[in-house]
């Protein structure tokens, strides 16, 4: 793990149900997220079973994609808002993309970033003066920590492992909504992997200035 994770040796209990209380466990939850060419699969390490799948291609963002639970029921729909300077993503309940079903949004904290930093705002936080969660990634993009607001309280951690299919190891701390954590990791991965990744703003600015075509 990156050095900014050193403070998290003892899991911190932070009760936070963002998507559904059924995804909050009183104990740490260890997950593996596999990314293949055409899907994401999320498995519970300790129970050795699949807990989520992604239907749709996160890199084709027209109507968003859905995170399904093990039974195939839609949990959330993830959608990137087009033409936003800070790579704004919105996450809605179930199959909906209606504003009344918005659960949270995530965006880069600034346009020019080498290591990704996300601010996450719950739908109830309409002022968005202070983020509800903050995601800080390592310089190498192979690990990150999710913090409660602007505090030092870590609620989840991720590190990437090299394998034939990209694999993320995720530890979700007690009482934290692990479906919410998975949605954040998926958004972060798309930002880093697609053309909307870390150098998105630099490329856009260069085009405006006529430096590139």
Buried (B, 14 or more C-beta within 10 A) or exposed (E): BBEBBEEBEEBBBBEBBBBBEEBBBEEBBBBBBBBEEEBBBBBBEEEEEBBBBBEBEBEEBEEBBBBBBEEEEBBBBBBBEEEEEBBBBBBBBBBBBEEEBBBBBBBBBEEEBEBBBBBBBBBEBEEEEEBBBBBBBBEEBBBBBBBBEEEEBBBBBBBBEEEEEBBBBBBBBBBBBBBBBBBBBBBBBBBBBBEBBBEBBBBEEEEEEEEEE
